[in-house]
Amino acid sequence: MKRLRDLKAFKGEIEAITAMEFRKAPGEAFAQVQMGKTFIVTHRGKPIAVLSPPEPTAVELGAAAREIEEAGRCLTRRSGGCSTRCLGARR
């Protein structure tokens, strides 16, 4: 397993590690997963687990969609009156 300081060990890569490597340094693996890395854990050469960051929940996706929708509405309004949450109101 690549060390945390190794920049290639981050985001976008999938790395196979043995169960023994995972057992010796679980904190290192969890820290890298927290930053977006995915591991396939193997035992005797066969994949036994996938360790990856969680997918966003429906609640998180819904909140993000509402924020984008609100920002879009504020940007398209021609006559003031934007809410205080609007990007335009912060200027």
C-alpha positions as CSV (number, residue, x, y, z in Angstrom):
1,M,0.0,0.0,0.0
2,K,1.3,3.4,-0.9
3,R,1.9,5.8,1.9
4,L,-0.3,8.8,2.5
5,R,2.4,11.3,1.5
6,D,2.6,9.6,-2.0
7,L,0.5,11.8,-4.2
8,K,-0.2,9.0,-6.6
9,A,-2.0,7.2,-3.8
10,F,-4.9,9.6,-4.0
11,K,-8.2,10.1,-5.9
12,G,-9.2,8.2,-9.0
13,E,-7.0,5.2,-8.5
14,I,-8.0,1.7,-7.5
15,E,-5.4,-0.4,-5.8
16,A,-5.4,-4.0,-4.8
17,I,-4.0,-4.7,-1.3
18,T,-3.7,-7.9,0.6
19,A,-5.7,-8.7,3.7
20,M,-2.4,-8.7,5.6
21,E,-1.5,-5.2,4.3
22,F,-4.9,-4.0,5.4
23,R,-4.6,-5.7,8.8
24,K,-1.2,-4.0,9.4
25,A,-2.2,-0.5,8.5
26,P,-6.0,-0.1,8.5
27,G,-5.7,3.6,9.5
28,E,-3.6,4.4,6.5
29,A,-6.2,2.7,4.2
30,F,-9.1,4.5,5.8
31,A,-7.4,7.8,5.5
32,Q,-6.9,7.3,1.8
33,V,-10.5,6.1,1.3
34,Q,-11.6,9.2,3.1
35,M,-9.8,11.2,0.4
36,G,-11.5,9.3,-2.4
37,K,-9.3,6.2,-3.1
38,T,-10.8,2.7,-3.6
39,F,-9.1,-0.5,-2.5
40,I,-9.8,-4.1,-3.5
41,V,-8.8,-6.3,-0.6
42,T,-7.5,-9.7,-1.6
43,H,-6.9,-12.9,0.3
44,R,-4.7,-15.6,-1.4
45,G,-5.0,-13.7,-4.6
46,K,-8.8,-13.5,-4.7
47,P,-10.8,-10.3,-4.1
48,I,-12.8,-10.5,-0.9
49,A,-13.8,-6.9,-0.3
50,V,-14.0,-3.5,-1.8
51,L,-13.1,-0.5,0.4
52,S,-14.4,2.8,-1.1
53,P,-15.9,6.1,0.0
54,P,-19.7,6.2,0.4
55,E,-21.9,7.4,-2.4
56,P,-23.8,10.7,-1.7
57,T,-27.1,10.1,0.0
58,A,-30.4,11.2,-1.6
59,V,-30.7,13.9,1.0
60,E,-27.3,15.4,0.1
61,L,-28.1,15.2,-3.6
62,G,-31.5,16.9,-3.1
63,A,-30.0,19.7,-1.0
64,A,-27.3,20.3,-3.6
65,A,-29.9,20.4,-6.4
66,R,-32.1,22.9,-4.5
67,E,-29.1,25.2,-4.0
68,I,-28.2,25.0,-7.7
69,E,-31.9,25.7,-8.6
70,E,-32.1,28.7,-6.3
71,A,-28.8,30.1,-7.6
72,G,-30.1,29.7,-11.2
73,R,-33.3,31.5,-10.4
74,C,-31.5,34.5,-8.8
75,L,-29.1,34.8,-11.8
76,T,-32.0,34.9,-14.3
77,R,-34.2,37.5,-12.5
78,R,-34.0,40.8,-14.2
79,S,-35.8,42.9,-11.5
80,G,-34.1,42.7,-8.1
81,G,-35.9,41.1,-5.2
82,C,-33.6,38.1,-4.8
83,S,-33.7,36.4,-1.5
84,T,-30.9,36.8,1.1
85,R,-29.7,33.3,0.2
86,C,-29.1,34.4,-3.4
87,L,-25.6,34.7,-4.7
88,G,-26.5,38.2,-6.1
89,A,-27.5,39.4,-2.6
90,R,-24.0,38.8,-1.3
91,R,-22.4,41.4,-3.5
